[in-house]
Amino acid sequence: MLTVLYLLAFVILLCCGKLKLALILLGVTLALDILILLIRVGARLTLDGEGLTLRVVAGPVRLKLLPAGEKKEKKPKKPKKPKKPKKPKPAKPETPPPEEKKEKPKPRIKITFDLVSTALKAVGELLGRLRRKICIDRLVLHYTAAAADPADAAMTFGYASAGVGALMPVIENIFKVKERDVGASVTFDTDQSEIFVDAQLTLAIWEILYIVLAVWPPVKAILGQLIKNGKVDKNGQASDQ
């Protein structure tokens, strides 16, 4: 909306012969648009002994979603005064129950080979566009293995270390990882294993627009096929045309 207003002001200034001022306004508009497109949005997830915390990230702004704020305790309601018993009303003559209306069958969506093929194409296009676009700004993963039997704790530590070593190449192949602190350890002081995760994933706004424009054609084709396959005729039956 602001861009449209800026462009309108640019045209007005240009028509008035103020070329220099119009160019300055155009440059400011383009700079603001570029800054907006470069803003990174995403989410930050933290998992520790206290539970799961989820925050929405938009540039420097952090908005907490989970856990939700504690609800205020409701004040106890005052007891209501007992109502006086009402006089019984004379019984009305029974009326026959109304006839049940027959429900029209809901239109069914016909799953065709073209629909499945288009859906798979859309998923493949989305995954291809998302690869290496989402950035993990920070990834902290600490797992502490513990068990009542020291041998079981050591064995769990070995499995965890191997799992972390196999997982990280997969993550780095899909995402851009800027900062990471990943590892496993073992303790014999307790029998309760612990895990701590702190991950922040972001995506630039221009990358979101790039992905949406790329995925929209197959999504539009899917919607068109769903509408076509889900048409209902005059008798309330789904049409196969």
Secondary structure as the mmCIF struct_conf table of DSSP 4:
data_model
#
loop_
_struct_conf.conf_type_id
_struct_conf.id
_struct_conf.beg_label_comp_id
_struct_conf.beg_label_asym_id
_struct_conf.beg_label_seq_id
_struct_conf.end_label_comp_id
_struct_conf.end_label_asym_id
_struct_conf.end_label_seq_id
HELX_RH_AL_P HELX_RH_AL_P1 LEU A 2 CYS A 15
TURN_TY1_P TURN_TY1_P1 CYS A 16 GLY A 17
HELX_RH_AL_P HELX_RH_AL_P2 LEU A 19 LEU A 38
STRN STRN1 ARG A 40 ASP A 48
TURN_TY1_P TURN_TY1_P2 GLY A 49 GLU A 50
STRN STRN2 GLY A 51 ALA A 58
TURN_TY1_P TURN_TY1_P3 GLY A 59 PRO A 60
STRN STRN3 VAL A 61 LEU A 66
BEND BEND1 PRO A 67 PRO A 67
HELX_LH_PP_P HELX_LH_PP_P1 ALA A 68 GLU A 94
HELX_LH_PP_P HELX_LH_PP_P2 PRO A 96 ILE A 111
HELX_RH_AL_P HELX_RH_AL_P3 PHE A 113 LEU A 130
TURN_TY1_P TURN_TY1_P4 ARG A 131 LYS A 133
BEND BEND2 ILE A 134 ILE A 134
STRN STRN4 CYS A 135 ALA A 145
BEND BEND3 ALA A 148 ASP A 149
HELX_RH_AL_P HELX_RH_AL_P4 PRO A 150 ILE A 174
BEND BEND4 PHE A 175 PHE A 175
STRN STRN5 LYS A 176 VAL A 177
BEND BEND5 LYS A 178 GLU A 179
STRN STRN6 ARG A 180 VAL A 186
BEND BEND6 PHE A 188 ASP A 189
BEND BEND7 ASP A 191 ASP A 191
STRN STRN7 GLU A 194 ALA A 204
HELX_RH_AL_P HELX_RH_AL_P5 ILE A 205 ASN A 229
TURN_TY1_P TURN_TY1_P5 GLY A 230 GLY A 230
STRN STRN8 VAL A 232 VAL A 232
TURN_TY1_P TURN_TY1_P6 LYS A 234 ASN A 235
BEND BEND8 GLY A 236 GLY A 236
HELX_LH_PP_P HELX_LH_PP_P3 GLN A 237 GLN A 237
STRN STRN9 ALA A 238 ALA A 238
HELX_LH_PP_P HELX_LH_PP_P4 SER A 239 SER A 239
#
